[in-house]
Amino acid sequence: MVVHSEIAVVSQTRCGWIDITAAIEKAVKNSGITSGICCVSSLHTTAGITVNENADPDVETDFFRSLAALALPAEACLHSEGNSDSHLKASLVGLSASVPVCGGVLVLGTWQSIYFCEFDGPRKRRVTLTVMGE
C-alpha cells in the first residue's frame, strides 16, 4: 500500500529548522501502514529536509553557521533574486529523507527528529509524505 499526504510549514526566519516530526508521526498513524518506510520531501528549491539531533540547540546554530560559510554572499552571485546561497544550501542538505516505519511508528534514534530546513524565509511551505508498506 502507498499513502500520500502533505503538511504545511510556515517559517518565521530566513534560515532555521522546524521540527516536523510530530506532524509526520500523525500522518504515518493516519496512513494505517504499520511496517514500511516514510519518504519526506520538500517541494522547494530553497529548503531541505534533514534528520538531526533534537537535544542541543547549539547543533542548529552550528549547522546553519557551517552552511553559511560554504555559500558565497548574494552580491558575488549571478542569480538576480538574491538567494543563490539558499539554492546551494538546499542542494547540500537535500530535499528528502526516508525513515523506517515499524509498529506503525517512525523508527528514529533517541536524539533524532526530522527537520524542515528553511534557507529563504520567512515563507509558507509544503512537505509531501509518501508512506509505503503494509
N, CA, C and O atoms as a GROMACS GRO file, in nm:
protein
  536
    1MET      N    1   0.084  -0.117   0.000
    1MET     CA    2   0.000   0.000   0.000
    1MET      C    3   0.089   0.124   0.000
    1MET      O    4   0.197   0.124   0.059
    2VAL      N    5   0.043   0.229  -0.066
    2VAL     CA    6   0.113   0.357  -0.069
    2VAL      C    7   0.013   0.466  -0.034
    2VAL      O    8  -0.096   0.471  -0.091
    3VAL      N    9   0.048   0.552   0.061
    3VAL     CA   10  -0.039   0.661   0.104
    3VAL      C   11   0.038   0.792   0.094
    3VAL      O   12   0.147   0.806   0.151
    4HIS      N   13  -0.018   0.888   0.020
    4HIS     CA   14   0.042   1.020   0.004
    4HIS      C   15  -0.034   1.121   0.090
    4HIS      O   16  -0.156   1.115   0.103
    5SER      N   17   0.040   1.214   0.147
    5SER     CA   18  -0.021   1.325   0.219
    5SER      C   19   0.073   1.444   0.214
    5SER      O   20   0.184   1.434   0.162
    6GLU      N   21   0.029   1.554   0.268
    6GLU     CA   22   0.107   1.677   0.264
    6GLU      C   23   0.090   1.751   0.396
    6GLU      O   24  -0.017   1.748   0.456
    7ILE      N   25   0.197   1.816   0.441
    7ILE     CA   26   0.187   1.901   0.559
    7ILE      C   27   0.234   2.042   0.522
    7ILE      O   28   0.321   2.060   0.437
    8ALA      N   29   0.175   2.139   0.587
    8ALA     CA   30   0.212   2.279   0.567
    8ALA      C   31   0.314   2.318   0.673
    8ALA      O   32   0.306   2.276   0.789
    9VAL      N   33   0.410   2.400   0.632
    9VAL     CA   34   0.512   2.451   0.723
    9VAL      C   35   0.521   2.601   0.701
    9VAL      O   36   0.526   2.647   0.587
   10VAL      N   37   0.522   2.676   0.808
   10VAL     CA   38   0.537   2.822   0.799
   10VAL      C   39   0.664   2.860   0.875
   10VAL      O   40   0.673   2.842   0.996
   11SER      N   41   0.760   2.913   0.801
   11SER     CA   42   0.885   2.954   0.865
   11SER      C   43   0.874   3.100   0.911
   11SER      O   44   0.801   3.180   0.852
   12GLN      N   45   0.948   3.131   1.015
   12GLN     CA   46   0.943   3.266   1.074
   12GLN      C   47   1.072   3.345   1.052
   12GLN      O   48   1.074   3.466   1.075
   13THR      N   49   1.179   3.277   1.009
   13THR     CA   50   1.308   3.342   0.991
   13THR      C   51   1.365   3.307   0.853
   13THR      O   52   1.315   3.216   0.787
   14ARG      N   53   1.469   3.379   0.811
   14ARG     CA   54   1.530   3.348   0.681
   14ARG      C   55   1.592   3.210   0.682
   14ARG      O   56   1.571   3.132   0.588
   15CYS      N   57   1.667   3.177   0.786
   15CYS     CA   58   1.730   3.046   0.795
   15CYS      C   59   1.703   2.986   0.932
   15CYS      O   60   1.711   3.054   1.035
   16GLY      N   61   1.671   2.859   0.931
   16GLY     CA   62   1.647   2.787   1.055
   16GLY      C   63   1.577   2.657   1.025
   16GLY      O   64   1.531   2.635   0.913
   17TRP      N   65   1.569   2.571   1.126
   17TRP     CA   66   1.495   2.448   1.101
   17TRP      C   67   1.374   2.439   1.191
   17TRP      O   68   1.369   2.497   1.299
   18ILE      N   69   1.278   2.364   1.143
   18ILE     CA   70   1.150   2.345   1.211
   18ILE      C   71   1.130   2.196   1.230
   18ILE      O   72   1.135   2.119   1.134
   19ASP      N   73   1.107   2.155   1.354
   19ASP     CA   74   1.085   2.013   1.384
   19ASP      C   75   0.946   1.974   1.334
   19ASP      O   76   0.845   2.023   1.386
   20ILE      N   77   0.941   1.886   1.235
   20ILE     CA   78   0.814   1.842   1.177
   20ILE      C   79   0.784   1.696   1.213
   20ILE      O   80   0.695   1.634   1.153
   21THR      N   81   0.856   1.642   1.309
   21THR     CA   82   0.841   1.502   1.346
   21THR      C   83   0.698   1.468   1.390
   21THR      O   84   0.643   1.368   1.345
   22ALA      N   85   0.640   1.549   1.475
   22ALA     CA   86   0.505   1.519   1.528
   22ALA      C   87   0.402   1.514   1.415
   22ALA      O   88   0.315   1.427   1.414
   23ALA      N   89   0.411   1.608   1.320
   23ALA     CA   90   0.316   1.610   1.209
   23ALA      C   91   0.334   1.486   1.120
   23ALA      O   92   0.236   1.432   1.068
   24ILE      N   93   0.458   1.442   1.104
   24ILE     CA   94   0.484   1.322   1.023
   24ILE      C   95   0.435   1.198   1.096
   24ILE      O   96   0.375   1.110   1.035
   25GLU      N   97   0.459   1.192   1.227
   25GLU     CA   98   0.410   1.079   1.305
   25GLU      C   99   0.258   1.066   1.294
   25GLU      O  100   0.206   0.955   1.282
   26LYS      N  101   0.189   1.178   1.298
   26LYS     CA  102   0.043   1.178   1.285
   26LYS      C  103   0.002   1.124   1.147
   26LYS      O  104  -0.091   1.044   1.137
   27ALA      N  105   0.070   1.168   1.044
   27ALA     CA  106   0.038   1.122   0.908
   27ALA      C  107   0.066   0.972   0.892
   27ALA      O  108  -0.010   0.902   0.826
   28VAL      N  109   0.174   0.924   0.953
   28VAL     CA  110   0.205   0.781   0.947
   28VAL      C  111   0.094   0.702   1.018
   28VAL      O  112   0.047   0.601   0.967
   29LYS      N  113   0.054   0.748   1.134
   29LYS     CA  114  -0.054   0.681   1.207
   29LYS      C  115  -0.182   0.679   1.124
   29LYS      O  116  -0.249   0.576   1.115
   30ASN      N  117  -0.216   0.793   1.064
   30ASN     CA  118  -0.338   0.802   0.982
   30ASN      C  119  -0.331   0.717   0.856
   30ASN      O  120  -0.435   0.680   0.800
   31SER      N  121  -0.211   0.685   0.811
   31SER     CA  122  -0.197   0.606   0.689
   31SER      C  123  -0.241   0.460   0.708
   31SER      O  124  -0.280   0.393   0.613
   32GLY      N  125  -0.235   0.414   0.832
   32GLY     CA  126  -0.270   0.275   0.860
   32GLY      C  127  -0.158   0.177   0.830
   32GLY      O  128  -0.174   0.056   0.851
   33ILE      N  129  -0.047   0.226   0.780
   33ILE     CA  130   0.067   0.139   0.749
   33ILE      C  131   0.146   0.114   0.877
   33ILE      O  132   0.182   0.207   0.949
   34THR      N  133   0.173  -0.013   0.904
   34THR     CA  134   0.243  -0.048   1.028
   34THR      C  135   0.388  -0.091   1.006
   34THR      O  136   0.468  -0.091   1.099
   35SER      N  137   0.421  -0.126   0.881
   35SER     CA  138   0.557  -0.168   0.851
   35SER      C  139   0.594  -0.120   0.712
   35SER      O  140   0.528  -0.155   0.614
   36GLY      N  141   0.700  -0.041   0.703
   36GLY     CA  142   0.741   0.011   0.573
   36GLY      C  143   0.838   0.126   0.586
   36GLY      O  144   0.931   0.122   0.667
   37ILE      N  145   0.816   0.228   0.505
   37ILE     CA  146   0.906   0.343   0.502
   37ILE      C  147   0.826   0.470   0.474
   37ILE      O  148   0.726   0.466   0.403
   38CYS      N  149   0.872   0.580   0.530
   38CYS     CA  150   0.810   0.710   0.506
   38CYS      C  151   0.914   0.800   0.439
   38CYS      O  152   1.021   0.825   0.493
   39CYS      N  153   0.880   0.847   0.320
   39CYS     CA  154   0.966   0.941   0.248
   39CYS      C  155   0.910   1.081   0.269
   39CYS      O  156   0.793   1.108   0.241
   40VAL      N  157   0.994   1.170   0.319
   40VAL     CA  158   0.957   1.309   0.349
   40VAL      C  159   1.030   1.398   0.250
   40VAL      O  160   1.152   1.393   0.242
   41SER      N  161   0.956   1.481   0.174
   41SER     CA  162   1.020   1.562   0.069
   41SER      C  163   0.973   1.707   0.073
   41SER      O  164   0.854   1.736   0.087
   42SER      N  165   1.069   1.797   0.060
   42SER     CA  166   1.040   1.940   0.044
   42SER      C  167   1.003   1.966  -0.102
   42SER      O  168   1.060   1.906  -0.193
   43LEU      N  169   0.908   2.055  -0.123
   43LEU     CA  170   0.867   2.091  -0.259
   43LEU      C  171   0.929   2.224  -0.303
   43LEU      O  172   0.872   2.294  -0.387
   44HIS      N  173   1.043   2.258  -0.248
   44HIS     CA  174   1.101   2.391  -0.271
   44HIS      C  175   1.250   2.382  -0.302
   44HIS      O  176   1.321   2.295  -0.251
   45THR      N  177   1.298   2.473  -0.387
   45THR     CA  178   1.439   2.473  -0.427
   45THR      C  179   1.528   2.549  -0.328
   45THR      O  180   1.650   2.551  -0.344
   46THR      N  181   1.468   2.612  -0.228
   46THR     CA  182   1.546   2.684  -0.128
   46THR      C  183   1.517   2.633   0.013
   46THR      O  184   1.525   2.708   0.110
   47ALA      N  185   1.482   2.506   0.023
   47ALA     CA  186   1.456   2.443   0.153
   47ALA      C  187   1.493   2.295   0.143
   47ALA      O  188   1.496   2.239   0.034
   48GLY      N  189   1.520   2.234   0.255
   48GLY     CA  190   1.558   2.094   0.256
   48GLY      C  191   1.498   2.019   0.374
   48GLY      O  192   1.424   2.076   0.455
   49ILE      N  193   1.532   1.892   0.382
   49ILE     CA  194   1.488   1.804   0.490
   49ILE      C  195   1.611   1.734   0.546
   49ILE      O  196   1.697   1.688   0.471
   50THR      N  197   1.620   1.726   0.679
   50THR     CA  198   1.728   1.652   0.742
   50THR      C  199   1.678   1.582   0.868
   50THR      O  200   1.580   1.624   0.929
   51VAL      N  201   1.748   1.477   0.905
   51VAL     CA  202   1.727   1.413   1.035
   51VAL      C  203   1.849   1.451   1.117
   51VAL      O  204   1.963   1.429   1.075
   52ASN      N  205   1.824   1.509   1.235
   52ASN     CA  206   1.936   1.556   1.315
   52ASN      C  207   1.902   1.556   1.463
   52ASN      O  208   1.792   1.516   1.502
   53GLU      N  209   1.997   1.600   1.544
   53GLU     CA  210   1.983   1.598   1.689
   53GLU      C  211   1.875   1.695   1.737
   53GLU      O  212   1.863   1.807   1.687
   54ASN      N  213   1.797   1.649   1.836
   54ASN     CA  214   1.689   1.732   1.890
   54ASN      C  215   1.713   1.776   2.034
   54ASN      O  216   1.624   1.835   2.095
   55ALA      N  217   1.830   1.749   2.089
   55ALA     CA  218   1.853   1.777   2.230
   55ALA      C  219   1.929   1.907   2.256
   55ALA      O  220   1.896   1.979   2.351
   56ASP      N  221   2.027   1.940   2.175
   56ASP     CA  222   2.113   2.056   2.199
   56ASP      C  223   2.088   2.161   2.092
   56ASP      O  224   2.120   2.138   1.975
   57PRO      N  225   2.034   2.278   2.128
   57PRO     CA  226   2.007   2.383   2.028
   57PRO      C  227   2.132   2.436   1.960
   57PRO      O  228   2.122   2.499   1.854
   58ASP      N  229   2.248   2.412   2.018
   58ASP     CA  230   2.372   2.455   1.954
   58ASP      C  231   2.398   2.380   1.823
   58ASP      O  232   2.469   2.430   1.736
   59VAL      N  233   2.340   2.262   1.808
   59VAL     CA  234   2.356   2.186   1.684
   59VAL      C  235   2.296   2.265   1.568
   59VAL      O  236   2.356   2.274   1.462
   60GLU      N  237   2.178   2.321   1.588
   60GLU     CA  238   2.115   2.403   1.483
   60GLU      C  239   2.202   2.523   1.448
   60GLU      O  240   2.223   2.552   1.331
   61THR      N  241   2.252   2.592   1.549
   61THR     CA  242   2.338   2.709   1.526
   61THR      C  243   2.461   2.669   1.446
   61THR      O  244   2.495   2.735   1.348
   62ASP      N  245   2.527   2.563   1.487
   62ASP     CA  246   2.648   2.516   1.418
   62ASP      C  247   2.616   2.472   1.275
   62ASP      O  248   2.693   2.500   1.183
   63PHE      N  249   2.505   2.405   1.257
   63PHE     CA  250   2.461   2.357   1.126
   63PHE      C  251   2.448   2.474   1.028
   63PHE      O  252   2.504   2.470   0.918
   64PHE      N  253   2.374   2.577   1.068
   64PHE     CA  254   2.350   2.690   0.978
   64PHE      C  255   2.472   2.779   0.962
   64PHE      O  256   2.492   2.836   0.854
   65ARG      N  257   2.555   2.793   1.064
   65ARG     CA  258   2.680   2.868   1.051
   65ARG      C  259   2.774   2.799   0.951
   65ARG      O  260   2.836   2.865   0.868
   66SER      N  261   2.781   2.668   0.959
   66SER     CA  262   2.869   2.593   0.870
   66SER      C  263   2.821   2.603   0.725
   66SER      O  264   2.902   2.621   0.634
   67LEU      N  265   2.691   2.591   0.704
   67LEU     CA  266   2.638   2.606   0.568
   67LEU      C  267   2.662   2.747   0.514
   67LEU      O  268   2.698   2.764   0.398
   68ALA      N  269   2.644   2.847   0.599
   68ALA     CA  270   2.666   2.986   0.556
   68ALA      C  271   2.811   3.008   0.514
   68ALA      O  272   2.839   3.084   0.422
   69ALA      N  273   2.903   2.942   0.581
   69ALA     CA  274   3.045   2.956   0.548
   69ALA      C  275   3.078   2.898   0.411
   69ALA      O  276   3.176   2.937   0.349
   70LEU      N  277   2.996   2.805   0.363
   70LEU     CA  278   3.018   2.742   0.233
   70LEU      C  279   2.961   2.823   0.116
   70LEU      O  280   3.003   2.806   0.002
   71ALA      N  281   2.866   2.910   0.144
   71ALA     CA  282   2.793   2.981   0.039
   71ALA      C  283   2.850   3.120   0.014
   71ALA      O  284   2.886   3.192   0.108
   72LEU      N  285   2.858   3.157  -0.114
   72LEU     CA  286   2.900   3.292  -0.149
   72LEU      C  287   2.795   3.394  -0.107
   72LEU      O  288   2.676   3.362  -0.105
   73PRO      N  289   2.836   3.516  -0.072
   73PRO     CA  290   2.737   3.620  -0.044
   73PRO      C  291   2.658   3.655  -0.171
   73PRO      O  292   2.708   3.638  -0.282
   74ALA      N  293   2.535   3.704  -0.154
   74ALA     CA  294   2.446   3.733  -0.266
   74ALA      C  295   2.511   3.822  -0.372
   74ALA      O  296   2.491   3.799  -0.492
   75GLU      N  297   2.586   3.921  -0.330
   75GLU     CA  298   2.646   4.015  -0.426
   75GLU      C  299   2.753   3.951  -0.513
   75GLU      O  300   2.791   4.007  -0.616
   76ALA      N  301   2.803   3.835  -0.474
   76ALA     CA  302   2.904   3.765  -0.552
   76ALA      C  303   2.843   3.664  -0.650
   76ALA      O  304   2.915   3.597  -0.724
   77CYS      N  305   2.709   3.654  -0.651
   77CYS     CA  306   2.641   3.553  -0.733
   77CYS      C  307   2.570   3.617  -0.852
   77CYS      O  308   2.535   3.735  -0.848
   78LEU      N  309   2.550   3.540  -0.956
   78LEU     CA  310   2.484   3.586  -1.077
   78LEU      C  311   2.332   3.582  -1.068
   78LEU      O  312   2.264   3.664  -1.131
   79HIS      N  313   2.276   3.489  -0.991
   79HIS     CA  314   2.131   3.475  -0.976
   79HIS      C  315   2.076   3.604  -0.917
   79HIS      O  316   2.117   3.646  -0.810
   80SER      N  317   1.982   3.666  -0.987
   80SER     CA  318   1.940   3.802  -0.954
   80SER      C  319   1.840   3.812  -0.839
   80SER      O  320   1.807   3.923  -0.797
   81GLU      N  321   1.791   3.702  -0.788
   81GLU     CA  322   1.691   3.710  -0.681
   81GLU      C  323   1.752   3.727  -0.542
   81GLU      O  324   1.680   3.746  -0.445
   82GLY      N  325   1.884   3.720  -0.531
   82GLY     CA  326   1.949   3.740  -0.403
   82GLY      C  327   1.944   3.621  -0.309
   82GLY      O  328   1.969   3.634  -0.190
   83ASN      N  329   1.910   3.503  -0.363
   83ASN     CA  330   1.901   3.386  -0.276
   83ASN      C  331   1.982   3.266  -0.328
   83ASN      O  332   1.947   3.151  -0.302
   84SER      N  333   2.088   3.295  -0.401
   84SER     CA  334   2.172   3.186  -0.452
   84SER      C  335   2.225   3.099  -0.340
   84SER      O  336   2.236   2.977  -0.355
   85ASP      N  337   2.258   3.161  -0.226
   85ASP     CA  338   2.306   3.083  -0.113
   85ASP      C  339   2.200   2.981  -0.068
   85ASP      O  340   2.234   2.871  -0.026
   86SER      N  341   2.074   3.019  -0.077
   86SER     CA  342   1.965   2.930  -0.036
   86SER      C  343   1.956   2.808  -0.126
   86SER      O  344   1.932   2.697  -0.079
   87HIS      N  345   1.975   2.828  -0.256
   87HIS     CA  346   1.972   2.717  -0.351
   87HIS      C  347   2.088   2.620  -0.324
   87HIS      O  348   2.070   2.498  -0.327
   88LEU      N  349   2.206   2.674  -0.297
   88LEU     CA  350   2.322   2.591  -0.267
   88LEU      C  351   2.299   2.511  -0.139
   88LEU      O  352   2.323   2.390  -0.136
   89LYS      N  353   2.252   2.577  -0.034
   89LYS     CA  354   2.229   2.509   0.094
   89LYS      C  355   2.126   2.397   0.078
   89LYS      O  356   2.143   2.288   0.133
   90ALA      N  357   2.020   2.424   0.004
   90ALA     CA  358   1.917   2.322  -0.018
   90ALA      C  359   1.974   2.202  -0.092
   90ALA      O  360   1.940   2.088  -0.061
   91SER      N  361   2.060   2.227  -0.189
   91SER     CA  362   2.122   2.116  -0.263
   91SER      C  363   2.217   2.036  -0.174
   91SER      O  364   2.222   1.913  -0.185
   92LEU      N  365   2.290   2.103  -0.088
   92LEU     CA  366   2.382   2.033   0.001
   92LEU      C  367   2.309   1.946   0.103
   92LEU      O  368   2.350   1.834   0.131
   93VAL      N  369   2.201   1.998   0.158
   93VAL     CA  370   2.124   1.925   0.258
   93VAL      C  371   2.039   1.816   0.194
   93VAL      O  372   2.027   1.706   0.247
   94GLY      N  373   1.980   1.847   0.080
   94GLY     CA  374   1.894   1.753   0.010
   94GLY      C  375   1.747   1.781   0.036
   94GLY      O  376   1.710   1.844   0.135
   95LEU      N  377   1.665   1.734  -0.056
   95LEU     CA  378   1.522   1.764  -0.048
   95LEU      C  379   1.443   1.661   0.029
   95LEU      O  380   1.324   1.684   0.056
   96SER      N  381   1.504   1.547   0.066
   96SER     CA  382   1.422   1.443   0.129
   96SER      C  383   1.500   1.360   0.230
   96SER      O  384   1.623   1.363   0.237
   97ALA      N  385   1.422   1.287   0.307
   97ALA     CA  386   1.476   1.187   0.400
   97ALA      C  387   1.378   1.071   0.403
   97ALA      O  388   1.257   1.090   0.395
   98SER      N  389   1.430   0.951   0.415
   98SER     CA  390   1.347   0.832   0.428
   98SER      C  391   1.369   0.772   0.566
   98SER      O  392   1.482   0.754   0.610
   99VAL      N  393   1.258   0.743   0.634
   99VAL     CA  394   1.264   0.693   0.771
   99VAL      C  395   1.182   0.564   0.779
   99VAL      O  396   1.067   0.561   0.734
  100PRO      N  397   1.238   0.459   0.837
  100PRO     CA  398   1.162   0.335   0.852
  100PRO      C  399   1.039   0.353   0.940
  100PRO      O  400   1.035   0.439   1.028
  101VAL      N  401   0.937   0.269   0.913
  101VAL     CA  402   0.817   0.263   0.994
  101VAL      C  403   0.805   0.120   1.046
  101VAL      O  404   0.808   0.024   0.968
  102CYS      N  405   0.792   0.106   1.176
  102CYS     CA  406   0.778  -0.027   1.237
  102CYS      C  407   0.676  -0.016   1.351
  102CYS      O  408   0.685   0.073   1.435
  103GLY      N  409   0.580  -0.106   1.352
  103GLY     CA  410   0.476  -0.099   1.454
  103GLY      C  411   0.390   0.024   1.441
  103GLY      O  412   0.329   0.069   1.539
  104GLY      N  413   0.383   0.081   1.322
  104GLY     CA  414   0.301   0.199   1.297
  104GLY      C  415   0.364   0.330   1.340
  104GLY      O  416   0.298   0.434   1.338
  105VAL      N  417   0.492   0.326   1.380
  105VAL     CA  418   0.560   0.450   1.422
  105VAL      C  419   0.693   0.466   1.349
  105VAL      O  420   0.751   0.368   1.301
  106LEU      N  421   0.740   0.589   1.342
  106LEU     CA  422   0.871   0.616   1.282
  106LEU      C  423   0.981   0.554   1.368
  106LEU      O  424   0.974   0.555   1.490
  107VAL      N  425   1.083   0.501   1.302
  107VAL     CA  426   1.197   0.446   1.373
  107VAL      C  427   1.307   0.552   1.371
  107VAL      O  428   1.379   0.569   1.272
  108LEU      N  429   1.319   0.622   1.482
  108LEU     CA  430   1.419   0.727   1.499
  108LEU      C  431   1.499   0.700   1.625
  108LEU      O  432   1.448   0.640   1.720
  109GLY      N  433   1.624   0.743   1.626
  109GLY     CA  434   1.707   0.730   1.744
  109GLY      C  435   1.659   0.822   1.855
  109GLY      O  436   1.578   0.912   1.832
  110THR      N  437   1.709   0.799   1.975
  110THR     CA  438   1.668   0.874   2.094
  110THR      C  439   1.675   1.025   2.073
  110THR      O  440   1.586   1.098   2.117
  111TRP      N  441   1.780   1.072   2.008
  111TRP     CA  442   1.802   1.216   1.996
  111TRP      C  443   1.770   1.268   1.856
  111TRP      O  444   1.810   1.379   1.822
  112GLN      N  445   1.699   1.190   1.774
  112GLN     CA  446   1.672   1.229   1.636
  112GLN      C  447   1.531   1.286   1.618
  112GLN      O  448   1.434   1.238   1.676
  113SER      N  449   1.524   1.390   1.535
  113SER     CA  450   1.398   1.446   1.487
  113SER      C  451   1.414   1.474   1.338
  113SER      O  452   1.525   1.480   1.286
  114ILE      N  453   1.301   1.492   1.272
  114ILE     CA  454   1.301   1.527   1.130
  114ILE      C  455   1.275   1.677   1.120
  114ILE      O  456   1.180   1.729   1.178
  115TYR      N  457   1.363   1.745   1.047
  115TYR     CA  458   1.357   1.890   1.039
  115TYR      C  459   1.335   1.939   0.896
  115TYR      O  460   1.395   1.888   0.801
  116PHE      N  461   1.248   2.039   0.883
  116PHE     CA  462   1.236   2.117   0.761
  116PHE      C  463   1.340   2.228   0.773
  116PHE      O  464   1.337   2.305   0.869
  117CYS      N  465   1.431   2.238   0.677
  117CYS     CA  466   1.537   2.339   0.680
  117CYS      C  467   1.501   2.454   0.588
  117CYS      O  468   1.494   2.439   0.466
  118GLU      N  469   1.476   2.568   0.647
  118GLU     CA  470   1.443   2.689   0.571
  118GLU      C  471   1.570   2.767   0.543
  118GLU      O  472   1.649   2.795   0.633
  119PHE      N  473   1.589   2.802   0.416
  119PHE     CA  474   1.706   2.880   0.377
  119PHE      C  475   1.670   3.013   0.312
  119PHE      O  476   1.759   3.092   0.280
  120ASP      N  477   1.540   3.041   0.292
  120ASP     CA  478   1.499   3.163   0.222
  120ASP      C  479   1.364   3.212   0.274
  120ASP      O  480   1.275   3.247   0.196
  121GLY      N  481   1.349   3.214   0.404
  121GLY     CA  482   1.221   3.254   0.463
  121GLY      C  483   1.220   3.400   0.501
  121GLY      O  484   1.311   3.476   0.468
  122PRO      N  485   1.116   3.437   0.571
  122PRO     CA  486   1.002   3.354   0.611
  122PRO      C  487   0.907   3.328   0.493
  122PRO      O  488   0.886   3.413   0.407
  123ARG      N  489   0.851   3.207   0.493
  123ARG     CA  490   0.761   3.165   0.384
  123ARG      C  491   0.662   3.060   0.432
  123ARG      O  492   0.680   2.998   0.537
  124LYS      N  493   0.558   3.042   0.351
  124LYS     CA  494   0.467   2.929   0.366
  124LYS      C  495   0.521   2.819   0.275
  124LYS      O  496   0.548   2.843   0.158
  125ARG      N  497   0.536   2.699   0.330
  125ARG     CA  498   0.599   2.589   0.257
  125ARG      C  499   0.512   2.464   0.262
  125ARG      O  500   0.418   2.455   0.341
  126ARG      N  501   0.547   2.367   0.176
  126ARG     CA  502   0.477   2.239   0.172
  126ARG      C  503   0.577   2.125   0.174
  126ARG      O  504   0.685   2.132   0.115
  127VAL      N  505   0.540   2.020   0.244
  127VAL     CA  506   0.620   1.899   0.252
  127VAL      C  507   0.530   1.781   0.216
  127VAL      O  508   0.420   1.768   0.270
  128THR      N  509   0.575   1.696   0.125
  128THR     CA  510   0.498   1.578   0.090
  128THR      C  511   0.549   1.458   0.167
  128THR      O  512   0.668   1.446   0.197
  129LEU      N  513   0.457   1.369   0.198
  129LEU     CA  514   0.489   1.245   0.266
  129LEU      C  515   0.436   1.129   0.184
  129LEU      O  516   0.321   1.130   0.141
  130THR      N  517   0.520   1.031   0.162
  130THR     CA  518   0.479   0.908   0.097
  130THR      C  519   0.513   0.793   0.192
  130THR      O  520   0.630   0.765   0.218
  131VAL      N  521   0.409   0.729   0.241
  131VAL     CA  522   0.426   0.616   0.333
  131VAL      C  523   0.397   0.489   0.254
  131VAL      O  524   0.288   0.473   0.198
  132MET      N  525   0.496   0.401   0.249
  132MET     CA  526   0.482   0.277   0.172
  132MET      C  527   0.503   0.158   0.263
  132MET      O  528   0.594   0.157   0.346
  133GLY      N  529   0.419   0.057   0.246
  133GLY     CA  530   0.434  -0.063   0.326
  133GLY      C  531   0.305  -0.138   0.339
  133GLY      O  532   0.219  -0.134   0.251
  134GLU      N  533   0.294  -0.207   0.452
  134GLU     CA  534   0.172  -0.285   0.476
  134GLU      C  535   0.119  -0.261   0.615
  134GLU      O  536   0.017  -0.318   0.653
   0.00000   0.00000   0.00000
